[in-house]
Amino acid sequence: MPDQENLVLLVDEYRSFVHESVIDKGVPDWDALAARLSADGEWTLDGAQHLIGLVQAYGSFVLRNAASLAIAAGIEDGAVGL
């Protein structure tokens, strides 16, 4: 299934971005991570900062379920327009 394959690849890519952005005790430098997502992850800086805000606010449990529902419903880009 293409969506599952893409998700696995994206997790691996973002895991490397996070690893490279860690500054202390496994905590990422969120500004550096936003810059990396903007430079290499095909996000604008504003979009990357919004994405990080979602991660910090909701975490992987909620976002994993939200991603699963969006994929199942065929919603690629939401109403926010990122």
Contacts in CASP RR format, 6 or more apart in sequence:
PFRMAT RR
TARGET T0000
AUTHOR 0000-0000-0000
METHOD contacts of the structure
MODEL  1
MPDQENLVLLVDEYRSFVHESVIDKGVPDWDALAARLSADGEWTLDGAQH
LIGLVQAYGSFVLRNAASLAIAAGIEDGAVGL
3 71 0 8 1.000
7 67 0 8 1.000
7 71 0 8 1.000
13 41 0 8 1.000
14 37 0 8 1.000
17 33 0 8 1.000
17 36 0 8 1.000
17 37 0 8 1.000
17 40 0 8 1.000
17 41 0 8 1.000
18 28 0 8 1.000
18 33 0 8 1.000
20 36 0 8 1.000
21 28 0 8 1.000
21 29 0 8 1.000
21 30 0 8 1.000
21 32 0 8 1.000
21 33 0 8 1.000
21 36 0 8 1.000
22 28 0 8 1.000
22 29 0 8 1.000
23 29 0 8 1.000
23 32 0 8 1.000
30 52 0 8 1.000
30 56 0 8 1.000
33 48 0 8 1.000
33 52 0 8 1.000
34 45 0 8 1.000
34 48 0 8 1.000
34 49 0 8 1.000
34 52 0 8 1.000
35 45 0 8 1.000
35 48 0 8 1.000
37 43 0 8 1.000
37 48 0 8 1.000
37 51 0 8 1.000
37 52 0 8 1.000
38 44 0 8 1.000
38 45 0 8 1.000
38 47 0 8 1.000
38 48 0 8 1.000
41 48 0 8 1.000
43 51 0 8 1.000
43 82 0 8 1.000
47 82 0 8 1.000
50 80 0 8 1.000
50 82 0 8 1.000
51 82 0 8 1.000
54 63 0 8 1.000
55 63 0 8 1.000
58 66 0 8 1.000
70 76 0 8 1.000
70 78 0 8 1.000
END
